[in-house]
Amino acid sequence: MFPTGFSSPNPPAAAQEVRPATDGNTSSSSSCKKRKLNNSSNSEKEEFDSISSCTSSPSKNTSSSSSSVITTSSCSSSGVASSNHHLQKKLRFEDSVDFIGLDVKMAEESSSSSSPAASSQQQQQHQQQLKNKSLLISSVAVGHHANGLTKAASSTVSSFANSKPGSAKKLVIKNFKDKPKLPENYTDETWQKLKEAVEAIQNSTSIKYNLEELYQAVENLCSYKISANLYKQLRQICEDHIKAQIHQFREYPFFSSLPINHYFLNDFFMDSLDSVLFLKKIDKCWQDHCRQMIMIRSIFLFLDRTYVLQNSMLPSIWDMGLELFRTHIISDQKVQNKTIDGILLLIERERNGEAIDRSLLRSLLSMLSDLQIYQDSFEHRFLEETNRLYAAEGQRLMQEREVPEYLHHVNKRLEEEADRIITYLDQSTQKPLIATVEKQLLGEHLTAILQKGLNHLLDENRIQDLSLLYQLFSRVRGGVQVLLQHWIEYIKAFGSTIVINPEKDKTMVQELLDFKDKVDHIIDVCFLKNEKFVNAMKEAFETFINKRPNKPAELIAKYVDSKLRAGNKEATDEELEKMLDKIMIIFRFIYGKDVFEAFYKKDLAKRLLVGKSASVDAEKSMLSKLKHECGAAFTSKLEGMFKDMELSKDIMIQFKQYMQNQNVPGNIELTVNILTMGYWPTYVPMEVHLPPEMVKLQEIFKTFYLGKHSGRKLQWQSTLGHCVLKAEFKEGKKELQVSLFQTLVLLMFNEGEEFSLEEIKQATGIEDGELRRTLQSLACGKARVLTKSPKGKDVEDGDKFTCNDDFRHKLFRIKINQIQMKETVEEQASTTERVFQDRQYQIDAAIVRIMKMRKTLSHNLLVSEVYNQLKFPVKPADLKKRIESLIDRDYMERDKENPNQYNYIA
């Protein structure tokens, strides 16, 4: 049998040789076997080789073998061909088969026989042995019958005669001398059989003939050079059948079977039903055609593999069927338009959410691909319809829906189209189809989507929606760049609201840290750590944080102070370290780092001197971070402050030993911190009236210190002093931890019961504002060791103060905090002024360095190089003032010929 189904336009070849049935005379003795041919003179017997020629060719369902055998009897001297045992062998008529002669050595009787009687006896024994063994010698059989065609054998059998002792004889098998001729009317009768078989296949009826017989008939016709005519006739019968199919599509009664009560069907539904019925009819016609061509090709396979293969201009039988179907059915304009319209209608219905027959679509679109008209007839129109549909849908949904909802819809549409490509569309459509959807739903609305919804998504931290937004924008050319620009604008706008508004100064740094964390998380999760977004974020932060000069630097320094100060129990050491790392990231964006240094140094001095630092390790960690970021010069003074504190501890150990050796009477224990003036902030000295015991201790320490370090000058900073006082109340003894100013005020009440503001001011010598804050902390705070009359929160002129003997507190040692004066505008201005002065020195040094190296330089180049060297922003007017100042001080001069050029003066 033959293969009955193929999965590709060019089905695999079937077996090229199909054997006819063997002749009925063939017996089991004709099976393939091999025996040896020996010549033995000792036993005086002859054995002949039996050589059988055996050929077999497998086919799919049936298999037959044929062979030819020449039988030769050795009873007499002449060879006789036996007709009882032969095996047929199939030979192609055009084949040239050569049999080389077989050398057979014939055993001769020994010439040394002693008597005639013995010779006769040996001859009888030899003949009996030959009968028993039934030796065979193969040759070509006569009488090969196949499909009514008889092949006559023309080979001759040479007899072994007149054999001489010791001589060898040859068996020669020769080719046909004349090619066998076809019987009369064989060609017409055979074609009639083939035609009937083809028509039976086309009409789906049973075939009267055996397929193996039909295949052999095609092979016989091809062997006699009738291939061209056979191919032409086959093409004609196929073409006639396909032409007859077109009428059912041109005059197809779509609604004749619908009952009258279906009048309620709208036109769209009727068109849709019309199209589906038509498409099913087309699909059935195509499936039938494919099945028929596979069966026809299996019969004419020999023709397909010989004649068609040798003629490159001829299409194979399968391709011929495709060509005929394309030419006579699909290329018909009405049929093609109706087919394409129906396919597009089904796809549109599916896009609208209806369920359709996807297998029908897959089959039809596969048909268009096989017929090689997919792109020309379908794909172009399909893409146009897709473009029109999604263009209208994009415009409509952008107006109706919010951005998150719209993004999810776009993603859903893209997934649906990808599924269509997998299910029934050709792979070649994937790229243009997805590009069309992306362009109409995304590319045309990039700016509108971002303007409408990006700020909302970022404000509400919609991580999933932002991830989807980035994913979709990455698919569109230029989408990421547009998103990047809006990302920068958002950061600048949001950051500016934090920095510029003075009302947010108290929470500015914390808000900046939170905003930075939020932005980092969005970049990591939503934007997949895209370097462009990271760099854009840094640039945006640097831009908005410096819109308000100096203030962010000052507030960051104070924020660090609040975290490093004792009493801050909000965080563990690990959390504190993480917070400092975040602070340093914000610190990098600031231009005025010298402003940060000035305020940080001021706050650090307070923490070190008053002992309010939460952790020395945290302080040193922050110092190392600043050193790594800004260099050793930036932190040299801060490191000097820590060195002073360590040296002061060593000095105090020596001072205590000195006091013991001097045997100085008194119950006051003095602790002094020696501060190097260049390292620490500048403090305004304040002269106050100290008790005689304190003055005496100061003098003793001065004598001790100057004795060890000659040439140095000590200046006492009373504003930084603090004391521990022992007090007795009605409740019992208490220890009060107070500042030096609070100490001077409290000690007065050992001398009297009541004092007015003016009296206390005169006795202590404390500045008026500082004294009022001191009295307020003692009489109006939480721990009220003094009583003020009249009562009130503020200290006014004429107020009087008495000792509160009824003071109660659950602790033995009580710390009475000084009322911290809010940093006034003047103090901030003075700190800023000091920074400005330092900047002037840095500007002067930079200008002199540049001019010393260049000797002569134009104004523009000098300004440009100064900007490159300075780490803080400078106004051009300020820079020009510094240049004029250096000219006045003879560091440089203007060129006499060119006023816009400067010369360095050595």
C-alpha positions in Angstrom: 0.0 0.0 0.0 1.0 3.7 -0.1 1.0 6.5 2.4 -2.4 8.1 2.8 -1.7 11.4 4.6 1.0 14.1 4.5 1.5 17.0 6.9 3.5 19.3 4.6 3.1 20.8 1.1 5.7 18.3 -0.1 4.8 14.9 1.5 7.6 12.3 2.1 8.3 9.9 -0.7 6.8 6.5 -0.5 8.6 3.3 -1.4 9.8 3.5 -4.9 9.5 -0.2 -5.7 6.3 -2.1 -5.3 6.6 -5.8 -6.2 3.9 -7.6 -8.2 2.5 -10.8 -7.0 4.6 -13.9 -7.8 3.7 -16.6 -10.1 1.6 -19.4 -8.7 4.2 -22.0 -9.7 6.8 -20.6 -7.3 7.3 -23.1 -4.5 8.8 -22.9 -1.1 12.0 -24.4 -2.5 12.7 -21.1 -4.2 13.6 -19.3 -1.0 17.0 -17.6 -0.8 19.7 -20.1 0.1 23.4 -20.7 -0.5 25.4 -23.8 -0.7 29.0 -24.5 -1.3 30.4 -26.0 -4.5 33.1 -28.5 -3.7 35.3 -30.7 -5.8 36.5 -33.8 -4.0 38.5 -36.4 -5.9 39.1 -38.5 -2.8 35.4 -39.4 -2.3 34.7 -39.4 -6.0 31.5 -37.3 -5.8 30.5 -34.0 -7.4 28.6 -31.2 -5.7 27.4 -28.1 -7.6 26.7 -24.7 -6.2 23.2 -23.7 -5.8 23.2 -20.0 -6.3 19.9 -18.2 -5.8 19.4 -14.6 -6.7 17.0 -13.0 -4.3 15.7 -9.4 -4.3 13.2 -7.8 -2.0 11.8 -4.4 -1.6 9.7 -3.4 1.4 6.6 -1.4 1.2 4.3 0.0 3.9 1.6 -2.7 4.2 2.6 -5.7 2.1 5.8 -7.2 1.1 6.6 -9.8 -1.5 9.8 -11.4 -2.7 10.8 -12.7 -6.1 13.8 -14.5 -7.3 14.9 -16.4 -10.4 16.4 -19.9 -10.2 18.1 -21.9 -12.9 17.9 -25.6 -12.1 20.4 -27.9 -13.8 20.4 -31.7 -13.7 23.7 -33.5 -13.9 22.2 -36.9 -14.9 23.5 -36.6 -18.4 26.3 -34.9 -20.1 24.1 -32.1 -21.5 22.5 -29.5 -19.2 18.7 -29.5 -19.1 16.8 -26.5 -17.7 14.1 -27.6 -15.3 10.8 -25.8 -15.4 9.5 -27.2 -12.1 11.6 -25.0 -9.9 12.0 -21.3 -10.7 11.7 -18.0 -8.8 10.6 -14.7 -10.5 12.7 -11.6 -10.4 11.3 -8.1 -11.2 13.4 -6.2 -13.6 12.8 -2.7 -14.8 12.7 -2.6 -18.6 15.0 0.3 -18.9 17.5 -1.2 -16.4 20.7 -2.7 -17.7 21.5 -5.6 -15.5 24.8 -7.4 -16.1 25.5 -10.8 -14.7 29.1 -11.8 -14.6 29.9 -15.3 -15.5 30.2 -17.8 -12.7 33.2 -20.0 -12.8 32.2 -23.5 -11.8 34.9 -26.1 -11.5 33.5 -29.4 -12.5 34.8 -32.4 -10.7 36.1 -35.1 -13.0 36.3 -38.8 -12.3 39.8 -40.1 -11.5 41.6 -41.4 -14.6 43.3 -44.1 -12.5 40.3 -46.5 -12.4 41.5 -50.1 -12.3 38.7 -51.8 -14.1 35.5 -51.1 -16.1 33.4 -52.8 -13.5 34.7 -50.6 -10.7 34.2 -47.6 -12.9 30.5 -48.5 -13.6 29.9 -49.0 -9.9 31.3 -45.7 -8.9 29.2 -43.9 -11.6 26.0 -45.4 -10.1 26.9 -44.3 -6.6 27.6 -40.8 -7.9 24.3 -40.5 -9.6 22.5 -41.6 -6.5 24.2 -38.9 -4.4 23.2 -36.3 -6.9 19.6 -37.3 -6.7 19.6 -37.2 -2.9 21.1 -33.8 -2.7 19.0 -32.1 -5.4 21.6 -29.6 -6.3 20.5 -26.3 -7.9 22.3 -23.7 -10.0 20.5 -20.3 -10.3 19.5 -18.7 -13.5 16.9 -16.3 -14.9 13.3 -17.5 -14.8 11.0 -17.5 -17.7 7.4 -16.3 -17.7 7.2 -13.1 -15.4 3.5 -11.9 -15.3 2.5 -8.4 -14.0 -0.6 -6.4 -15.0 -1.1 -8.4 -18.1 2.5 -7.8 -19.3 4.7 -10.8 -20.0 8.4 -10.5 -19.8 10.1 -13.2 -21.8 13.3 -14.6 -20.6 16.1 -14.6 -23.1 19.0 -15.7 -21.0 20.7 -18.9 -22.0 21.9 -21.7 -19.9 25.2 -23.2 -20.8 25.3 -27.0 -20.4 28.2 -28.7 -18.9 29.3 -31.2 -21.6 32.3 -33.0 -22.7 34.0 -32.2 -19.4 37.6 -33.1 -19.2 39.3 -34.2 -16.0 40.7 -31.2 -14.1 39.2 -28.5 -16.4 36.9 -25.6 -15.2 33.8 -24.5 -17.1 31.9 -21.1 -17.1 28.1 -20.5 -16.7 27.4 -17.3 -18.7 24.1 -15.3 -18.1 23.5 -12.6 -20.8 21.2 -9.5 -20.9 18.0 -9.2 -22.9 18.8 -8.9 -26.6 15.5 -7.0 -27.4 13.5 -4.7 -25.2 10.0 -6.2 -24.5 7.1 -4.5 -26.3 3.9 -3.3 -24.8 0.7 -5.0 -25.8 -1.7 -3.2 -28.0 -4.0 -0.6 -26.3 -2.1 -1.1 -23.1 -1.5 2.7 -22.7 -5.1 3.6 -23.2 -6.4 0.9 -21.0 -4.0 1.7 -18.2 -4.8 5.4 -18.3 -8.5 4.6 -18.2 -7.9 2.7 -15.0 -5.9 5.5 -13.5 -8.5 8.1 -14.6 -11.2 6.1 -12.9 -9.2 5.9 -9.7 -8.5 9.6 -9.7 -12.2 10.4 -10.3 -13.2 8.0 -7.5 -10.8 9.8 -5.1 -12.2 13.2 -6.2 -15.8 12.0 -5.7 -14.9 10.2 -2.4 -16.1 6.8 -3.7 -14.3 3.5 -3.5 -11.5 2.6 -5.9 -12.1 -0.6 -7.9 -8.4 -1.3 -8.3 -5.7 -2.3 -6.0 -3.4 0.7 -5.2 -0.4 -1.4 -5.6 -1.5 -2.4 -9.1 -2.2 1.3 -9.9 1.3 2.3 -8.7 2.8 -0.5 -10.9 0.8 0.7 -13.9 2.2 4.2 -13.5 5.7 2.8 -13.2 5.3 0.7 -16.4 4.0 3.8 -18.3 6.9 5.9 -17.1 9.3 3.1 -18.1 8.1 3.4 -21.7 8.6 7.2 -21.9 4.9 8.1 -21.6 5.6 10.3 -18.5 5.0 13.7 -20.2 1.7 12.7 -21.6 0.7 11.1 -18.3 1.6 14.3 -16.3 -0.4 16.4 -18.8 -3.4 14.1 -18.5 -3.3 14.1 -14.7 -3.0 17.9 -14.6 -6.0 18.2 -16.9 -8.3 16.0 -14.9 -7.3 17.8 -11.7 -7.9 21.1 -13.3 -11.3 20.1 -14.6 -12.4 19.0 -11.1 -11.1 22.2 -9.4 -12.8 24.4 -12.0 -16.1 22.7 -11.2 -15.8 23.6 -7.5 -15.8 27.4 -8.1 -19.6 27.5 -8.9 -20.6 26.5 -5.5 -19.0 29.6 -4.1 -20.3 32.1 -6.7 -23.9 31.0 -6.3 -23.9 29.9 -2.6 -27.5 30.1 -1.1 -26.6 31.5 2.3 -30.0 32.2 3.9 -32.4 30.0 1.9 -32.8 27.6 4.8 -33.5 30.3 7.4 -37.2 30.3 8.7 -39.2 33.4 8.2 -39.5 34.2 11.9 -35.8 35.2 11.9 -36.7 38.7 10.7 -35.4 40.1 14.0 -31.7 39.3 13.0 -29.8 42.5 12.5 -27.7 43.0 9.4 -24.4 42.5 11.3 -25.5 39.2 12.6 -26.7 38.1 9.2 -23.4 39.2 7.6 -21.5 37.4 10.3 -23.5 34.2 9.9 -23.2 34.5 6.1 -19.4 34.8 6.4 -19.0 31.9 8.8 -21.0 29.5 6.6 -19.0 30.7 3.6 -15.7 30.2 5.4 -16.7 26.7 6.5 -17.5 25.8 2.9 -14.1 27.2 1.7 -12.4 25.3 4.5 -14.1 22.0 3.6 -13.2 22.5 0.0 -9.6 23.1 0.9 -9.4 20.1 3.3 -11.0 17.8 0.6 -8.5 19.1 -2.0 -5.5 18.4 0.2 -6.8 14.9 1.0 -7.4 14.1 -2.6 -4.0 15.4 -3.8 -2.3 13.3 -1.2 -4.0 10.1 -2.4 -3.4 11.0 -6.1 0.2 11.7 -5.4 0.7 8.4 -3.7 -0.5 6.6 -6.8 1.6 8.8 -9.2 4.6 8.8 -6.9 6.8 7.1 -9.4 6.0 9.9 -11.9 6.6 12.5 -9.2 10.0 11.1 -8.3 11.3 10.4 -11.8 9.9 12.6 -14.6 8.9 15.6 -12.5 12.1 15.5 -10.6 14.2 15.5 -13.7 12.3 18.5 -15.2 13.0 21.5 -13.0 10.4 23.7 -14.8 7.5 21.4 -13.8 5.9 21.7 -10.4 5.5 18.6 -8.3 2.1 16.9 -8.2 1.5 18.5 -4.8 2.6 22.0 -5.9 0.5 21.5 -9.1 -2.5 21.0 -6.9 -1.8 24.1 -4.9 -1.3 26.1 -8.1 -4.6 24.9 -9.5 -6.5 25.7 -6.3 -4.9 29.1 -6.1 -5.6 29.9 -9.8 -9.2 28.7 -10.1 -10.6 29.2 -6.6 -8.8 31.6 -4.3 -7.6 34.0 -7.1 -11.3 34.5 -8.0 -11.8 38.1 -6.8 -15.3 37.5 -5.3 -14.2 34.4 -3.5 -11.0 35.9 -2.2 -12.7 39.1 -1.0 -15.5 37.1 0.7 -12.9 34.9 2.3 -10.7 37.7 3.6 -13.7 39.7 4.7 -15.0 36.8 6.6 -11.7 36.1 8.3 -11.3 39.8 9.3 -14.9 39.8 10.6 -14.2 36.8 12.8 -11.1 38.4 14.2 -13.0 41.7 14.9 -15.7 39.7 16.7 -13.0 38.0 18.9 -11.4 41.4 19.7 -14.9 42.6 20.8 -15.0 39.7 23.3 -17.1 37.1 21.4 -16.2 33.5 21.2 -15.3 32.3 17.7 -14.1 29.1 16.0 -10.3 29.5 16.2 -9.6 26.2 14.5 -11.5 27.4 11.4 -9.4 30.6 11.3 -6.2 28.6 11.9 -7.0 26.3 8.9 -8.0 29.1 6.6 -4.9 31.2 7.3 -2.7 28.1 7.0 -4.4 27.6 3.6 -3.4 31.2 2.6 0.2 30.6 3.7 0.4 27.3 1.7 -1.0 29.1 -1.4 1.6 31.9 -0.8 -1.0 34.6 -0.9 -1.0 35.3 2.9 0.9 38.5 2.8 -0.6 40.0 -0.4 -4.2 39.2 0.1 -4.6 39.0 3.9 -1.8 40.5 6.0 -1.9 44.0 4.4 -5.6 44.4 4.9 -5.4 42.8 8.4 -2.8 45.3 9.5 -4.8 48.2 8.1 -7.9 47.1 10.0 -5.9 46.6 13.1 -4.4 50.1 12.8 -7.8 51.7 12.3 -9.4 49.8 15.2 -6.7 50.6 17.8 -6.3 54.2 16.6 -10.0 54.8 17.4 -9.8 52.8 20.6 -6.8 54.6 21.9 -8.4 58.0 21.3 -11.6 57.0 23.0 -10.1 55.2 26.1 -7.6 58.0 26.8 -10.6 60.3 27.3 -12.7 57.8 29.3 -10.2 56.0 31.6 -7.7 56.8 34.2 -4.0 56.1 33.4 -3.7 52.9 35.5 -6.8 51.4 34.0 -5.7 52.4 30.5 -2.3 50.8 31.0 -3.8 47.5 32.1 -6.1 47.6 29.0 -3.1 48.1 26.7 -1.2 45.3 28.3 -4.2 43.0 27.9 -4.5 43.9 24.2 -0.8 43.1 23.7 -1.2 39.7 25.3 -4.3 39.0 23.2 -2.5 39.8 20.0 0.5 37.7 21.0 -2.0 34.8 21.7 -3.5 35.2 18.2 -0.1 35.0 16.6 0.5 31.7 18.5 -2.9 30.3 17.8 -3.8 31.1 14.2 -1.8 33.9 12.6 1.4 33.4 10.7 4.7 34.2 12.5 5.6 36.7 9.9 2.8 38.9 11.1 4.1 39.1 14.7 6.5 42.1 14.3 4.2 44.4 12.3 1.1 43.5 14.3 2.7 44.2 17.7 4.3 47.3 16.4 0.9 48.6 15.2 -0.7 48.0 18.5 2.1 49.6 20.4 2.1 52.6 18.1 -1.6 53.3 18.3 -2.2 52.5 22.0 1.1 53.8 23.3 3.3 55.7 20.8 0.6 58.2 19.9 -0.2 58.9 23.6 3.1 58.9 25.4 3.1 62.5 26.5 -0.6 62.5 27.3 -0.3 59.4 29.5 2.6 60.9 31.5 1.0 64.3 31.9 -2.3 62.8 32.9 -1.1 60.2 35.4 2.6 60.0 36.2 2.5 62.5 39.1 -0.5 60.7 40.5 1.2 57.3 40.3 4.4 58.7 41.9 2.6 60.6 44.7 0.7 57.5 45.7 3.7 55.2 45.2 1.8 52.8 42.9 4.6 50.4 42.4 2.8 47.8 40.3 1.4 50.4 38.0 4.7 52.2 37.6 6.4 48.9 36.8 3.8 48.3 34.1 4.2 51.8 32.8 8.0 51.4 32.4 7.5 47.9 30.8 5.1 49.3 28.2 7.1 52.4 27.5 10.2 50.3 27.0 8.5 48.6 24.1 8.0 51.9 22.2 10.8 53.7 20.5 11.6 56.9 22.4 9.2 55.9 25.2 11.9 55.6 27.9 13.4 58.9 27.0 10.1 60.7 27.3 9.5 59.0 30.6 13.0 60.0 31.8 12.3 63.7 31.1 9.0 63.7 33.0 10.8 61.8 35.8 13.4 64.6 36.1 10.7 67.2 36.1 8.7 65.4 38.8 11.8 65.1 41.1 12.7 68.8 40.7 9.1 70.0 41.3 8.5 67.8 44.3 11.9 68.5 45.8 11.6 72.2 45.4 8.4 72.2 47.4 10.4 70.7 50.3 13.5 72.9 50.1 12.1 76.4 49.2 9.2 76.6 51.6 10.6 78.1 54.9 7.7 76.6 56.8 9.1 73.2 56.2 12.5 73.9 57.6 11.9 71.8 60.7 11.0 68.7 58.7 13.1 69.4 55.5 15.9 66.9 56.1 13.6 64.1 57.1 11.3 64.7 54.1 14.3 64.7 51.8 15.5 61.4 53.2 12.0 59.9 52.8 11.7 61.2 49.3 15.2 59.8 48.4 14.2 56.4 49.8 11.0 56.4 47.8 12.7 57.4 44.6 15.4 54.8 45.1 12.8 52.1 45.6 11.0 53.1 42.4 14.2 53.0 40.4 15.1 49.5 41.8 11.7 47.9 41.5 9.9 49.7 38.7 12.7 51.0 36.5 14.9 47.9 36.9 17.9 49.9 38.1 18.2 51.7 34.8 21.4 53.8 35.0 19.8 56.6 33.1 17.1 57.1 35.7 19.7 56.8 38.5 21.9 59.6 37.0 18.9 61.7 36.2 17.7 61.5 39.8 21.1 62.6 41.1 21.1 65.6 38.7 17.6 66.5 39.7 18.4 66.3 43.4 21.5 68.5 42.9 19.5 71.1 41.1 16.6 71.6 43.5 18.5 71.2 46.7 20.8 74.1 45.8 17.9 76.4 44.8 18.1 77.8 48.3 21.7 78.4 49.1 23.2 77.5 52.4 20.0 76.6 54.2 19.9 72.9 53.4 23.5 72.5 54.5 22.7 74.2 57.8 19.6 72.1 58.4 21.4 68.9 57.6 24.1 69.7 60.1 21.5 70.4 62.8 19.7 67.2 61.9 22.9 65.2 62.4 23.3 67.0 65.7 19.9 65.9 66.9 20.6 62.3 66.0 24.1 62.2 67.6 23.1 64.1 70.8 22.6 62.1 74.1 19.0 61.3 74.8 18.2 60.2 71.3 16.7 56.8 71.9 14.9 56.5 68.6 17.4 54.2 67.0 19.9 51.4 67.7 23.6 51.7 66.6 22.9 49.9 63.4 19.9 52.1 62.5 22.0 55.2 63.4 24.7 54.0 61.1 22.2 53.5 58.2 20.8 57.0 58.9 24.2 58.6 58.7 24.8 56.8 55.4 21.6 58.3 54.0 22.6 61.7 55.3 25.9 61.5 53.5 24.0 60.8 50.2 22.0 64.0 50.6 25.2 65.8 51.7 26.9 65.0 48.4 24.3 67.0 46.5 25.1 70.2 48.4 27.3 72.9 46.9 28.0 74.8 50.2 29.7 72.1 52.1 31.7 74.7 54.0 28.4 76.0 55.5 27.7 72.4 56.7 31.2 72.3 58.2 30.7 75.6 60.1 27.4 74.5 61.7 28.5 70.9 62.3 31.6 72.1 64.1 29.5 74.4 66.3 27.1 71.6 67.3 29.9 69.1 67.7 31.7 71.5 70.2 28.6 71.6 72.3 28.2 67.9 72.3 31.8 67.3 73.3 32.1 70.1 75.9 28.8 69.5 77.7 29.2 65.7 77.4 26.0 65.3 75.4 27.3 63.0 72.7 25.3 59.8 72.4 28.2 57.7 71.1 31.8 58.4 70.5 31.9 55.6 68.0 29.0 57.2 66.1 30.8 60.6 66.2 34.0 59.1 64.8 32.0 57.1 62.2 30.4 60.4 60.9 33.9 62.0 60.9 35.3 59.2 58.8 32.4 59.5 56.3 33.0 63.2 55.9 36.8 62.6 55.5 36.1 60.0 52.8 33.7 62.3 51.0 35.5 65.7 51.3 39.1 64.9 52.0 41.4 65.3 55.1 41.6 69.1 54.9 37.8 69.2 55.4 37.9 67.3 58.7 41.3 68.4 60.1 39.7 70.9 62.5 37.1 68.4 63.6 39.7 65.8 64.3 41.6 68.4 66.2 38.6 68.9 68.5 38.7 65.2 69.4 42.4 65.4 70.1 41.9 68.3 72.4 39.3 66.4 74.5 41.7 63.4 74.8 44.7 65.7 75.8 42.5 67.5 78.3 41.8 64.2 80.1 45.5 63.5 80.4 46.1 67.1 81.7 43.4 66.7 84.3 45.0 63.5 85.7 48.2 65.5 86.1 46.4 68.4 87.6 44.8 66.2 90.3 48.2 64.9 91.3 49.5 68.4 91.4 46.6 69.5 93.7 47.3 66.6 96.0 51.0 67.6 96.2 50.1 71.3 96.9 47.7 70.3 99.6 45.2 73.0 98.6 42.3 73.3 101.0 38.7 73.4 99.6 35.8 71.1 98.6 35.5 72.2 95.0 36.6 69.8 92.3 37.7 71.6 89.1 37.7 70.1 85.6 39.2 72.1 82.7 39.1 71.4 79.0 41.9 73.0 77.0 40.7 74.0 73.6 43.0 75.0 70.7 41.6 78.2 69.4 42.0 77.3 65.7 40.1 74.1 65.9 37.0 75.3 67.8 34.3 77.7 67.0 34.9 81.4 68.0 33.2 82.2 71.3 32.6 85.8 72.5 34.2 86.0 76.0 31.8 87.2 78.8 33.2 88.6 82.0 31.2 87.4 85.1 31.6 87.7 88.8 32.8 84.4 90.1 32.9 83.4 93.8 36.4 83.7 95.4 36.8 80.0 95.7 36.4 79.5 91.9 38.8 82.4 91.2 41.4 80.9 93.4 41.1 77.5 91.6 41.4 79.2 88.2 44.7 80.8 89.3 46.1 77.5 90.6 45.3 75.8 87.3 46.8 78.7 85.3 50.0 78.4 87.3 50.1 74.6 86.8 49.4 74.8 83.0 51.7 77.7 82.1 54.4 76.0 84.1 54.2 73.0 81.7 53.6 75.0 78.5 55.3 78.3 78.4 54.4 81.0 75.9 50.7 80.0 75.8 47.7 82.2 76.8 44.6 80.9 78.6 41.2 82.5 78.0 38.3 81.3 80.2 35.0 80.7 78.4 32.4 81.1 81.1 29.5 80.4 78.7 30.6 76.8 78.3 31.1 76.0 82.1 28.8 73.8 84.1 28.7 72.7 87.8 27.1 70.2 90.2 25.6 71.9 93.3 24.5 70.2 96.5 21.3 71.6 97.9 19.1 71.0 101.0 15.3 71.3 100.8 12.6 70.3 103.3 12.3 67.0 101.5 16.0 66.3 101.8 19.3 66.7 100.0 19.5 66.9 96.2 22.2 67.4 93.6 21.6 70.0 90.9 23.4 69.7 87.6 23.4 73.3 86.2 25.4 75.7 84.0 27.9 78.2 85.4 25.4 81.0 85.0 22.7 79.0 86.9 25.3 78.3 89.6 26.1 82.0 90.1 22.4 82.8 90.5 21.7 79.9 93.0 24.7 80.6 95.1 23.3 84.1 95.8 20.4 82.5 97.8 23.0 81.4 100.4 23.4 85.0 101.2 19.7 86.1 101.2 16.1 85.1 100.9 14.8 87.3 98.1 16.5 89.1 95.2 15.2 91.2 92.3 16.2 90.9 88.7 18.4 94.0 88.9 20.1 92.9 92.0 21.0 89.5 90.6 22.2 91.1 87.4 24.5 93.5 89.3 25.8 90.7 91.6 26.6 88.2 88.9 27.6 90.4 85.9 25.7 88.2 83.5 24.4 89.8 80.3 20.7 90.8 80.5 19.3 88.4 77.9 21.4 85.5 79.1 20.3 86.2 82.7 16.6 86.3 81.9 16.9 82.9 80.2 18.8 81.6 83.2 16.2 82.8 85.7 13.4 81.4 83.5 15.0 77.9 83.5 15.2 78.0 87.3 11.8 79.5 88.2 9.5 78.7 85.2 10.8 75.3 84.0 9.9 71.8 85.0 12.3 71.8 88.0 11.4 75.1 89.8 14.0 75.5 92.5 13.2 79.3 92.6 9.9 81.0 93.0 9.1 84.0 90.9 6.6 86.7 91.8 4.5 87.7 90.1 4.1 84.3 88.4 4.4 84.0 84.7 6.3 82.3 82.0 8.5 85.2 81.1 10.9 87.2 83.2 10.1 90.8 83.3 11.7 93.9 84.9 10.9 94.2 88.6 10.3 90.4 89.1 11.5 89.1 92.4 12.8 85.6 93.2 13.0 83.5 96.3 14.3 80.0 97.1 11.7 77.3 96.8 12.1 75.3 100.1 9.2 73.0 99.2 10.9 71.8 96.0 10.2 68.1 95.4 11.6 65.7 92.8 11.7 61.9 92.5 15.4 61.9 91.4 18.4 62.7 93.6 20.5 64.3 90.9 18.4 66.7 88.8 19.6 68.2 85.6 18.2 71.6 85.0 18.5 72.4 81.4 19.4 75.9 80.3 16.6 77.5 78.2 18.1 77.1 74.7 17.8 80.4 73.0 16.5 79.9 69.5 19.2 80.8 67.1 18.6 84.3 66.2 18.9 85.8 62.8 21.9 87.7 64.0 23.7 84.5 65.1 22.8 82.7 61.8 24.1 85.8 60.0 27.3 85.8 62.0 27.9 82.1 61.2 27.1 82.7 57.5 29.4 85.8 57.6 32.2 83.7 59.0 31.7 81.2 56.2 31.7 84.0 53.7 35.0 85.3 55.1 36.5 81.8 54.8 35.3 81.6 51.2 36.9 84.9 50.4 40.2 83.5 51.6 39.7 80.4 49.5 38.9 82.6 46.4 42.0 84.7 46.9 44.2 81.6 47.3 42.7 80.0 44.2 43.3 83.2 42.1 46.9 83.6 43.3 47.6 79.9 42.6 46.3 80.2 39.1 48.1 83.4 38.3 51.4 82.2 39.7 51.3 79.2 37.4 50.0 81.0 34.3 51.7 84.4 34.8 49.4 86.0 32.2 45.7 85.2 31.8 42.6 86.8 30.3 39.6 87.7 32.6 37.3 85.0 31.2 39.8 82.2 31.4 40.7 83.2 35.0 37.1 83.2 36.0 36.6 79.8 34.4 39.5 78.2 36.1 38.5 79.6 39.5 35.1 78.1 39.1 36.7 74.7 38.4 38.8 74.9 41.6 36.1 76.1 44.0 33.7 73.7 45.7 31.1 76.3 46.4 29.0 78.6 44.2 30.3 82.2 43.7 28.6 85.1 42.1 30.5 86.8 39.3 30.2 90.1 41.1 31.9 88.7 44.3 34.6 87.1 42.2 35.3 90.4 40.5 35.6 92.1 43.9 38.3 89.6 45.0 40.2 90.2 41.8 40.1 94.0 42.4 41.2 93.4 46.0 44.3 91.3 44.9 45.2 94.1 42.4 45.0 96.6 45.2 47.3 94.5 47.3 49.8 94.1 44.4 49.4 90.4 43.9 48.5 91.0 40.2 48.0 93.9 37.8 46.1 94.7 34.6 48.0 94.6 31.4 48.7 98.1 30.1 47.8 97.4 26.6 44.9 95.0 27.2 42.7 95.9 30.3 41.0 92.6 30.0 44.2 90.7 30.8 46.0 90.2 34.1 49.7 89.7 34.9 51.1 88.1 38.0 53.4 90.2 40.2 56.1 88.1 41.7 
